[in-house]
Amino acid sequence: MQVWLERMTIEKNIESKSFPSVEAMLVDYRPEVPVYCLRKKRIQRNARDFVNNFPGKVLYAVKCNPHPWVLDACHVGGISDFDVASLEEVKLIRERYNNSTPYFQHPVKSRSAIRNSYRLHGVRHFAVDHLSELSKVVDEVDDTRGVTVYVRLATPPGGASEHFSDKFGASIDEAVSLLNRVRNTGFKCALSFHVGSQCYDPCSYQTALSVVGKTISRARVPITALDVGGGFPASYPNMALPPLADFMKAIVEGVAAIGLGHEITLLCEPGRALVADGVSVVTKVYLRKGERLYINDGIFGSFAESSSNQFQLPARLVRLDGPIGNGLKPFTVFGPTCDSNDQLPQPVCLPEDICEGDWIEFSLLGAYSNALNTNFNGFRGCMFVDIDDT
Ligand SMILES: Cc1ncc(COP(=O)(O)O)c(C=O)c1O
């Protein structure tokens, strides 16, 4: 709780009120700062669907959106286990939920984060992808027998908007020796991978699972758990995607193909797929110069990740005073800072008569948006509201 109270002092104007629509919220607040419009019920439903369809345990990847309402919505939707990447995230989860299990799945941790998460917060699941990281875990835990160590495998590139395995992940050779060291040290052995974020090809999971199969048959150590990571996609308009069911099917078939059965716990760590469509951001137009619009949010705020990945976001104009003209045209949209890079990557189609004081609602901004918001040029201010329009 403490962690979030601290953040709330930065993100002023946090609201707990619920509104039936974005328009109703705008009538009440006429906000000058960007407004994160959370749909708690949508996130609850996404979580519930995921839990019902994934053939194992679903951990929510806290980094994706650590807002307490988002965590609570996932929790209400049936998720009580969380993928965490830092001691702060461990504390956040531990302080918020009694019955939760944090899994420290970041393969690079400080010694103090390992020590304190183990000793003070009871963390018993750690990922590693290198012998030096394993040595740190060995040094910092008292009893290796109660701890599961996940050896994170690198996966082949392709099939996802963001590839992670240039930064993290052991090769099969490295994983085989790591697993043997894990077992000899007394830990329970497990494997994990992440196919990359916004994965658009279900075959990526099958390819990664065949790497798992090769590793297991060469390592010859008993594996207690397999974590297939995150990467499940959101439906951005400029990306054609197979349905989520195809990803689940690929995983079920991929696990069966390498001969793993009920003796192992299967886990996954979705972030984006649970929350992307659960949040929109309402921004205000500060200035129009011909076909250029200057708004109060940009790439140093809510649009950092969507811009760097070129994700297209649905956008609609909201005007409280007066009708909106019929014609649409593309506008270049700039963020509020003095930095010339602060520009959305694609033109945004909006009504021709858009003007200063109008609001624009951008949808599909639940993932890696508020989590990456900076205070650059002093533009961190924002509000969170619940919109119950689903
Ligand atoms: C270890 C780990 N797990 C899960 C996730 C969540 O990924 P996604 O939002 O693509 O589902 C990430 C994202 O960075 C990650 O690094």
The ligand as a Gaussian input file, in Angstrom:
#p B3LYP/6-31G(d) Opt

LIG

0 1
 C        9.578000     -11.611000     -17.756000
 C        8.358000     -10.995000     -18.385000
 N        7.179000     -11.609000     -18.231000
 C        6.050000     -11.111000     -18.756000
 C        6.046000      -9.923000     -19.443000
 C        4.756000      -9.406000     -19.995000
 O        4.773000      -9.453000     -21.373000
 P        3.511000      -9.079000     -22.248000
 O        2.999000      -7.762000     -21.777000
 O        4.038000      -9.039000     -23.633000
 O        2.488000     -10.174000     -22.063000
 C        7.259000      -9.236000     -19.652000
 C        7.308000      -7.975000     -20.389000
 O        8.280000      -7.265000     -20.443000
 C        8.457000      -9.799000     -19.098000
 O        9.637000      -9.185000     -19.240000

